[in-house]
């Protein structure tokens, strides 16, 4: 009698995945500030939305606070990658804080667009998620001109003073497909709605969604490594479910994976959000290998080469000669 043949169990790993240029810049900014100035270095909000990254930086001397008034006067505060409103910059100045602005340059681009359209007296429809730090920062640039559009259900609630002077902008970490659908619905109501000068959804968000679509079509289960408060990570789960995966789950790390998810599964897709370090992906691969998923194949959809310089406040001091 011939031995029973076993179907190979494999993992398809999406590429690109994990850290984007904006996240890398922000995390390195805190690390370099700790090296340059010593602990403590205060950080307003989570520098990026990842529990592991925050805990690692805390262990090195970073102190995370919710608001600027929690930072002792005269100390250094780093603003997170998600950006802050002009009011927050003003509060920091009033308290005599030294600031390092680690806002992702792609978020800064959206801030600049908001200011420019507001100065031209446009109504601005900001597509995004209520309460997200990036949305709060962008809205703060022109609060009298910006109203939030949080998904398709809120399109009917939009009210504008002049439909002929109307533009949409978006949070950088949204689902590309969902945003396209929301814009189409808005244009049904407001045919003169103007598109932003360039796409607001960041290159990394788009690339990771393209990559997860490719592996979702080939996998019964997709695991997305990322924290629950990470908008772009949660969108990856949604995109995987919409593009062929029977199931998709968001996990902070390997310990969150449940063995029952793997029952009857021969192909697992694996990716990670833009604020996730690669070591967490490696831990998931080891966890899956221990459960029979030893064959690993990397599926590259898009090549990435984007890099951002460190915040100018930090570069200036790093260049200064040591005395």
Phi, psi and omega in degrees: 000130182284145177297148180295129180282142181249133178290129180298140179253125188228163176238126173260117184258123183287142171221125009280159177207171171067205188315131169260175183296322181292320178293314180302316179300316183292315181294315179296327178299317178292317179299315181292324178296320178297320178292319186283318188249344183084161179282154359274151167245124181273144179230124178279122185065180175289132183302320169218161184275075175210123185299316182297315180298316181298314181295321179297317180290325176299320181296337180268355176118004175282140178242116183267130181234159179278320185227158184298328183289355175275351180271127178302143182303138177085354182277174178267134175231136177258131174271138189291172181297342185278348177089159179226163180279164174303329180298323180291319175301319180296319179298319180296319180294318180299327181271002179068030181277145172272123186251144169238115185266104181264021177304133176302133179304333179285332173287319177302323177301316179294320176302315182294322176297318180299315180297318183295314181290325177295320179296335177266010175064036173274149161281137183241123175262112182262110179277121183180187184254127182301134178089348179290140185300323180296318179296318180297319180294314180295316180300326181292345178289330183204065187301332181282347183248343188256133168231143185277137172244104185257079177088174186299324185295338183267356182299320182292344182270355184291133175230130182231156182276330181214100182301342180279346179236076188218132181225151174248145172231171180215156166302145188282346190249024184277168170291127180300313184295316181295321179295318177301318180294319179295318179297317179300318179294320178297321182288338173295322179278323185231085185300337181271005181304130183265140174281153174296158182302328177214163184298129181277330179292126194289157183304320185290319177300313180297314183298320181290329177288321175299317183293319182289330175300319183295315182282331180297328180291344185246355188240146174281328183230134173242129175252126177250121177274125181171160181274158187294337180267010179269110182300313184292328178292317179296324177295326179297323177297314180299315181296321179298316180295325183281350187234033168120338181288137176292327180211153176212138183225145174263128179230139177289325178198182186299330184293345181276350182286131179260133184301329182295336176299330188272353183295125179077004182265133176252336180230122176252131171267143183224131174212180180211152180289170188288353178246023186252124177289151186296334182299330179289326175293319179299321179295321178294318178299319178295319179299315180291321179300321179294345180249021171098358179265073187270343181271121183239128179232129178269131181247106183264121181261322185218142174267138179241142177218011184293137174221145177239143175290155177295159177307141187298327180299324181281319180301321182300314182286328178292332179278341185296140180293143178284133181254000000 
